[in-house]
Amino acid sequence: MDRRSFVKKSAVASAASLLTINMANAQTSEGLQLIKPKAIKKGDTIGLITPASAVTRQAFEKAVENLEAMGFVVKYTDNMSVRKGFLAGTDQQRLDDLHQMFGDSNIDGIVCARGGYGSGRLLPNINYDLIKANPKVLIGYSDITALLYGIHQKTGLVCFHGPVGASEYSEFTEKGFEQVLMKGKAAKFERPKDWKENQDPAFQSLSIVEGVAEGALVGGNLSLMCSLMGTPYDIDFTDKIVFIEDVGESPYRVDRMLTQLLNSGKLAQAKGIAMGVFNGCETKPDDPDFALSTSLENVLKDRLGDLNVPVLYGLPIGHIDDNATLPFGIQTELDVEKGSLSLLEAGVL
């Protein structure tokens, strides 16, 4: 059977079950039915894909080991070993893997092996009808933000911002993964207790604007969020709880990207802003620009302190070992005083 026939038949075969799933869920602000995928469980088959940058052999083996340790069977294609420049193969090869994993009825969930760069290149050619007809758990972060944005925006599927296959699965990360994706719990995410001993400024908690807010959850990597503005894959922030993280960006670059979001009016439309850990975003003393730089804390307070919505920095989200699993589109409460981000409903069926 050729690929087009396979994709078409897979979509038709799943249409009936999709209608049942759609009717059981709320509607997104874009007018789409919110589609919750089925929970994954031990023994299920997980499709491992690289929609962005290629993985090293070590990272690949780590990803397989992580997933198998949680009780999953791991499946991947020959494209896993392909590399084209800074990408994990051609755009078509990476698209083929994404479509194959969604179209294969033997695959129960999809985990991105890593981020890097390149997910955004796939968005115009994704078969969103195929994905809509075959809703499954899809999880990743960093550059994968583009994939989560595009698929959620075009299909209504609840996608998950969380660890990639090659992440460090700390006890915190694994617990969140299990609670949200396997047990379907309305989880609550707070700063891990051992962070109190961490003196790195990036891991401190900042109550930038006090308050409590509730709304549908969306967000991701700041750089990717800015790169998607003005495209058909951008997500409206109106009445949303927006979570944001980034890594390795100088304070002036964080300032520039937050200013872009402010100038667009998007942040003012949100119900609340939940900032993760901006790891490696402080200018170091040996940097030539250090004398003229300022701290990340100053940037965040300056850019976000005048918003009339709750803003909290320092939640366990981002390029860190303790990484929360966050579902797009799910009703969530942000409580700045308690330092918590609480999912008010399950992200899976």
C-alpha angles and dihedrals in degrees: 000000000000121000096254092053091047093051093046095048092046091053094049094046092055099043096093094052090045092059090056092049093047095051090053094058140070126256123257122233087254090063096255124127110254106241118206114199122222117272116257122231141189111290093031121127116247121201111221114207139173106211092163129023126004122261125234117236090255093052092047093051090047092052092051091046092050094051095043090050088060091053102262131133109231124217128182138159134242087264088076089083096044122107129183113180107301092343134085092244132309121325088254094052091051091046090049091056093048092049094044093053093049093043097047109092090203091064112086101183141000128230123186110227093215144334123231112130140324110058092110091059089066099054100089093053102041115122096234092177089060091051093046090053093047107039113189139160110278118184138178142107143212108041088005085075087087091056093046091048095048097045095044092046094048101038110019090237115154102241123189130234106204146098121344120222095266095047124119101262100212119183088262093050095046092047092052091047091052095044096050104032104028108026096031093223127165091243129199120216122203134158112287111253094238090062087080087076093051110101095187107119089223090066097052123108119242124189097204098169119009123227148081124266138177130203147116112305124240136147145094140166113006095221092052093044090056092045091057096053112116093022129106088250098062117114125229112240095202109137091349133133101233120203119198135187139162142170137216096006120136115240091252090055091049087049091051094050094046088048089054090054091046094048090051090057092233098119093050088058094055125097093220143348120230111191121200126202115303094207116198094006098123119100108244123228092245092055112109089228095052095102092056097038132093134210126276088240091058091049094050094047092045096048100036105025095088096053114115092224132078113277124188129178128198107046120148096265128119144022093357137103094249100061123166122223107234125187120216115235098015120130108256139178123220115199113185096187093051092040093229142133110200126192106219095197140021119276094211137046 
